[in-house]
Amino acid sequence: MGRLFSNPWVITIVGGVIAAVVSAFLIADLLHTSSTGSAQAPAPAPAVTSNAPSTPAPAANPFTAGSTQLPEQLIGTWQGTVLQANDSTQYPVVLQLARSAGTVVGTSSYATLDCQGQLELDAVYTDSVEVTEYITSGQGSCTSGVQITLKYLNKDQLFYSFAYSGDPVDGQATLTRS
């Protein structure tokens, strides 16, 4: 018997069988727990103290991709200053976003350009939405039919960007909730 367990091949095979059996039980338990949802929550991690201000991390996937409605997190008034890349022009923008029936989900206003528009929802992704802006007044100073991407940064900030001349980003701004 002592000679059987001194052979490295036997020890390797026995160890492999034991590891396979233990792994099978752990995987079966994990699959059973995740399908029944009866697992207990793990104990909370110990608190870490710091003098630095905490900023909440953005949710990994705050929106439901493919939805036909504006995500609730975007409802409200957002404002900021757009930087237009082609000539470094800057101008203020105010977006008023609402969850309403149909595709119109809000309005845009560019006070210094004297134009306003309506925003129609095109697509919802996991962390952003695409809308098309149709200018309703001040058509001479703003371009209608521009696709705007609104990327959710956190509950108080959106990244606004648009492209209409073939550049990846013709204009951009960080908007804050007001």
C-alpha positions in Angstrom: 0.0 0.0 0.0 2.8 2.4 0.8 4.3 1.8 -2.6 1.0 2.6 -4.4 0.8 6.2 -3.0 4.5 6.9 -3.5 4.1 6.7 -7.3 3.7 10.3 -8.6 1.3 9.2 -11.3 -1.2 7.7 -8.9 -1.1 10.7 -6.6 -1.7 13.0 -9.6 -4.7 10.9 -10.8 -6.2 10.6 -7.4 -5.8 14.4 -6.8 -7.3 15.1 -10.2 -10.4 12.9 -9.4 -10.8 14.6 -6.0 -10.6 18.1 -7.6 -13.1 17.2 -10.4 -15.6 15.8 -7.8 -15.3 18.9 -5.6 -15.6 21.2 -8.6 -18.7 19.4 -9.8 -20.4 19.8 -6.4 -19.5 23.5 -6.3 -20.8 24.1 -9.8 -24.0 22.2 -9.2 -24.6 24.1 -6.0 -23.9 27.4 -7.7 -26.3 26.6 -10.6 -29.0 25.5 -8.1 -28.6 28.6 -6.0 -28.7 31.0 -9.0 -31.8 29.3 -10.4 -33.7 29.3 -7.1 -32.4 32.6 -5.8 -32.2 31.1 -2.3 -28.6 32.0 -1.6 -28.0 34.3 1.4 -26.2 37.5 0.7 -22.6 37.6 1.6 -21.5 39.4 4.7 -20.8 43.1 4.0 -17.2 44.1 3.5 -15.6 46.1 6.3 -16.0 49.9 5.9 -13.1 51.8 4.5 -12.7 55.3 5.9 -11.2 58.0 3.8 -11.0 61.8 3.9 -11.5 62.1 0.2 -15.0 63.0 -1.0 -16.8 60.1 -2.5 -18.3 60.2 -5.9 -20.7 57.4 -6.9 -19.5 55.2 -9.8 -21.8 55.3 -12.8 -24.0 52.2 -13.1 -22.6 49.7 -15.6 -25.8 49.5 -17.6 -28.2 52.2 -16.4 -30.6 51.9 -19.4 -32.4 49.0 -21.1 -30.9 48.8 -24.6 -33.5 48.7 -27.4 -36.2 50.4 -25.3 -38.6 52.7 -27.1 -38.9 55.2 -24.3 -36.5 57.7 -22.9 -34.8 56.3 -19.8 -36.2 57.8 -16.6 -32.7 58.9 -15.5 -32.6 61.5 -18.3 -35.9 63.2 -17.6 -35.4 66.8 -16.6 -33.7 70.0 -17.7 -30.0 69.8 -18.7 -27.7 72.7 -19.6 -24.1 73.4 -20.6 -21.9 75.0 -23.2 -21.3 73.4 -26.5 -17.8 73.5 -28.1 -18.0 73.2 -31.9 -14.8 71.6 -33.1 -14.5 73.0 -36.6 -14.2 76.6 -35.5 -14.0 76.5 -31.7 -17.3 78.3 -31.4 -19.0 78.0 -28.0 -22.7 78.5 -27.2 -25.1 77.5 -24.4 -27.6 74.8 -24.8 -30.6 73.8 -22.7 -32.3 70.4 -23.2 -35.7 69.7 -21.6 -36.3 65.9 -21.7 -39.5 64.2 -20.9 -41.0 60.7 -21.1 -44.0 61.2 -23.4 -46.0 59.2 -25.8 -44.6 59.1 -29.3 -41.1 59.7 -30.5 -40.7 63.4 -29.4 -38.9 63.3 -26.1 -37.9 66.9 -25.6 -36.8 70.2 -26.8 -33.5 72.0 -27.3 -32.8 75.7 -27.1 -29.7 77.7 -28.2 -30.3 81.2 -26.8 -27.2 82.9 -28.4 -28.0 81.2 -31.8 -31.7 82.2 -31.5 -33.0 78.7 -32.4 -35.0 76.0 -30.8 -35.7 72.4 -31.8 -37.6 69.2 -30.9 -35.8 66.0 -30.1 -37.0 62.6 -31.4 -35.8 59.4 -29.9 -33.8 57.2 -32.3 -32.2 54.5 -30.1 -31.5 53.6 -26.5 -28.3 51.8 -25.6 -27.0 50.6 -22.2 -25.5 54.0 -21.3 -26.6 56.4 -23.9 -29.4 57.5 -26.2 -29.4 58.9 -29.7 -31.9 61.6 -30.7 -32.4 63.5 -33.9 -32.8 67.3 -33.5 -35.3 69.0 -35.8 -35.1 72.8 -35.6 -38.5 74.4 -35.2 -37.5 78.1 -35.1 -34.3 79.8 -36.1 -33.6 77.5 -39.0 -31.1 80.0 -40.5 -28.7 79.7 -37.7 -29.0 76.0 -36.7 -28.9 72.8 -38.8 -31.9 70.6 -38.7 -31.8 66.8 -38.7 -28.6 66.4 -36.6 -28.2 63.3 -34.6 -27.2 63.9 -31.0 -25.8 61.3 -28.6 -26.5 61.8 -24.9 -24.2 59.6 -22.8 -25.2 59.1 -19.2 -22.3 60.0 -16.8 -24.1 60.1 -13.5 -27.4 61.4 -12.1 -26.3 65.0 -12.6 -24.2 64.9 -15.8 -24.6 63.9 -19.5 -22.1 64.0 -22.3 -23.7 65.7 -25.3 -22.1 65.2 -28.7 -23.2 65.5 -32.4 -21.7 65.0 -35.8 -23.1 66.3 -39.1 -20.1 66.9 -41.3 -18.5 63.5 -41.2 -16.2 64.2 -38.3 -16.6 61.8 -35.4 -17.5 64.7 -33.1 -18.4 68.1 -34.5 -19.6 69.5 -31.2 -19.7 68.4 -27.6 -20.6 69.5 -24.1 -20.9 68.2 -20.6 -24.5 69.0 -19.5 -25.5 69.4 -15.9 -29.0 68.8 -14.4 -30.6 72.1 -13.5 
